[in-house]
Amino acid sequence: MNLSKKDCVPCKGGIPPLTRKQYKPLLKQVKKWTVVREHHIEKEYKFDDFAKALLFVNKTGKLAEQQGHHPDIVLKWGYVKLTLWTHKVDGLTERDFILAAKIDKLL
């Protein structure tokens, strides 16, 4: 199923983070997201000005609230960097890739 059509299911913890073998097929479904230290995924976005970057951050924040899963966000003039991981497992779960796919659809 297309990741962007799924909803983030809250993680209760007690499960292991995804292994490389498990997350590789998910990573193929999100464009230009990078796995860092097999712990989190991140992506940088470029915009023409601060206002467009801020608009994207606000849309991302609204989506994150709806999904109950929140990225770390860096906002600068014309630049946004998002970082995702599931805190309760201290690593990657499917929900990180679901939110990444949904965020990309905002553009």
Residue pairs with C-beta under 8 A, 6 or more apart in sequence:
2 29
2 101
3 26
3 29
3 30
3 94
3 97
3 98
3 100
3 101
3 102
4 98
4 101
4 102
4 104
4 105
6 94
6 98
7 67
7 98
8 67
8 68
8 69
8 95
8 98
8 99
9 95
10 68
11 86
11 88
11 89
11 93
11 95
12 88
13 88
13 89
15 89
15 93
16 89
16 91
17 38
17 39
17 86
17 89
17 90
17 91
17 92
17 93
18 26
18 91
18 92
18 93
18 94
20 38
23 35
23 92
23 97
26 94
26 97
27 33
27 35
27 41
27 97
29 97
29 101
30 41
30 97
30 100
30 101
30 104
31 104
32 43
33 41
33 42
33 43
33 97
33 100
34 41
34 42
34 43
35 41
35 92
36 42
36 83
38 91
38 92
39 85
39 90
39 91
39 92
40 83
40 84
40 85
40 91
40 92
40 96
41 83
41 84
41 85
41 92
41 96
41 97
41 100
42 81
42 82
42 83
42 84
43 81
43 82
43 100
44 79
44 80
44 81
45 53
45 56
45 79
45 80
45 81
45 82
45 107
46 78
46 79
47 53
47 56
47 78
47 79
47 80
48 78
49 77
49 78
50 77
50 78
52 78
53 75
53 76
53 77
53 78
53 79
53 80
54 75
56 80
56 106
56 107
57 73
57 75
57 80
59 106
60 71
60 73
60 80
60 82
60 103
60 106
61 73
63 99
63 102
63 103
63 106
64 70
64 71
64 99
67 95
67 98
67 99
67 102
69 84
69 86
69 95
69 96
69 98
69 99
71 82
71 83
71 84
71 99
71 103
72 82
72 83
72 84
73 80
73 81
73 82
73 83
74 80
74 81
74 82
82 100
82 103
84 96
84 99
84 100
85 91
85 92
85 96
86 92
86 93
86 95
86 96
